[in-house]
Amino acid sequence: MIITSGKWQVYTWKNELKYHSEHAIQHFYEIIDEDYLGDSNPFDMFERAFVLTGFIIRRMIEKKLVTEKTMLKSLSLKTFNFGELNQYEKQWVGMSGARGYGKIDFCNPSTINLNLKSFGNEIIHCSQLSFIQKHEFVTDGILIASDHHADKRLIQLTIEEYASIVKIIIDDQITIQGDGYHPDTGDVFTIRE
């Protein structure tokens, strides 16, 4: 029997994150471009690239492919709360957004603080994904809500905020790393600085 294993690598996941985030950004601009006449539906293409970046972010956090400082970084994101939704206004399984957008108070945003792993989870589990543009009080951007928050609130990201979150991970550099075992306690530990 032969068993082969290796070390989790940073560069492969950073390359994938860069690739898919660039595509997500490209397709975002296609979505908001009223004159876009491409062959593919930019929403479909955005959703694929965006969800893949969420998976990559979470994978990198779970496998300790970023520094501890980056892993614990807090992201302050804008949210909008839904009013009370009736059954008709709630999201339908086949739709990427709720029918009750009229019950969102876009004039009174709140903020939520998420770490990068939670941010990745929001993307991976987003049951709402839509875009807002040309609103008097809200900057053009992405609206998302995970399964757990789909009837309560939406997170709003500008494309610049999304790009800056991705940049945090791509620019992160591990200069000291170690895995070990503490013989007195039996604990396995990890250091990524």
N, C-alpha and C positions, 0 to 999 in steps of 0.2 A: 504494500500500500504506500502511496506517495501523497502527502498532504502539503500543499504549498500555500503560503500566506505572505503578506507584505505589510508595509506601513501605509496608513491612509495618507494620501498625497494632497497637498494644497493646490498646486498649480493646475491640476486637471479640473478641479471644481471652479477655480477662479476663471479659467478659460471659458468654461461653460456659462458661468454667470455673466461674464462680459458679453459673450455671443448672444445669449437669449435676452439680456436686458437691452442691448442695442436694437434687437428686432422689436421688442415691446415698445420702445421709444419711437421707432420708425412707424409702427402701425398705429400708435396713438395719434401721431400727426396726420396720418392718412384718415383716421376716423373723424377728426375735427376739420379736415379740409373739405369744404363743400364742393370743390371741383375735382376731387379724387375720382379717377376712372380706371383704376387697376382691375386686373383679372380676378383677384381673390377678394373675399370679404375681409376688410381690415379688422373687424371685431373678432372674427374667428381666429385670425392670425395673432392678434394681440393676446387673446385669452390663453392660447397655447404657450406663447413665450412668457407671459406674465406668471402663469401658474408654475411653469418650470423654474423660474427664478425663485419663487417662494420655496419650492422643494430644495433647491440648491442652498439657499440661505439656511434653512433648517438643518439640512444634512451637514453643512460645514460647522454649525454650532454643536450639533450632537456628537460629531466625531472630533471635536476640539481642534478644528483647522483654522481657528482664529485665536488671537490673544484673549486672555481672561478679561482685560479691559474692554475689548470690543464686544465680547460675549455679553457683558453686563451693561453695555451702553443703553441708555434710555432714549427712546424716540418719542417726541411730543407731536402728536398728530391731531388734526382737527376732526371733530365728529359732529354729526347732526342727528338729533333724536327724532324718531317717528312719534306721531300722536297715536291715539288708540286706533288700531286697525280692525275692521270687520273681516270676516272670512274672505269676502270677495277682493278686498284690497291687499291681502297678504300675498306673498310671492307664490306663484304657481310653479310647479316642479319643472316644467319645460321652459321657463323664462328666466333670464338672468337678472331681472329686477322686479321689485314689488309694484303692484298696481296703485299703491297708496302714496306715491311721491308727493301728491298734493298735501299730505298731512305732515310733511317735514318742514320744520321752521328753519329755513336757510338763513334767516337774519340773526339767529342766536346760536352760534356754534359753541361747542364745548371742546375740551381737549382730553386726550387720553394718552397715557404714557405706556409704551410697550417696549419690551426688550426685543432684540432681533429674532429670537426664536418665536416669540409670540407674533411678531409681525409676519414671519414666514408662515406660521399656522393660519393667520387671517387670510393670506393669499391662497394657500393650498385648499382651505376649506371654505373659500368664498362661495356662498350660494347666491350672493348678489354681486354683480359686476356691471357697472354702468359708467357713463361719462356725463359730466356736466360742463356746459359751455354757454357763454353769452348770458350769464346771470349777473344781475346788478350788484350782488353782494359777495359772490363766490367766484374765486379764480377758476379758470378752466382746469379740469382735472379728472381724476379717476375716483369713483365711489365704490367702496367694497364693504361687505359685511360677511362674516363667517356664519356657518350654520347656527351657531349658538346666539348670534346677535341679530339675525336677519330681520326680526320684527321689532327690534328696539332702536338700533342706531346704524348709521353708515359712517365709515371712515372716509375722509376726503384727502387725496394726495394730489398735489400738482405733479406734473411730469418731472419738474426740477427736483422736487422732494424725493421722488422715487429714485432718480438718478443719483442723488447725493447719498441715499441709504445704500445703494449698490456700491458706490465709491468707497464708503466706509469699509466694506468688506474687501474689496479689491485692493485698496491701499494698505490694509492691515499687514504687518510684517512680523512674523514670529522670529525672534532672535535668540530666545532661550526656550528649550523644550525638554521635558523629561517625564518619564513615567516610572513609577517605582512602587516599592512595597515596604511598608513600615513593619518590621518584625515584631515589635512590642505590641502593636495594636491589631495587626493583621489587615490594616487598611491599604488599599491600592490608591495611589495618588497620581495626579497629572499636573504638570506645570506648563503653561503656555504664556510666555511674556514676549 
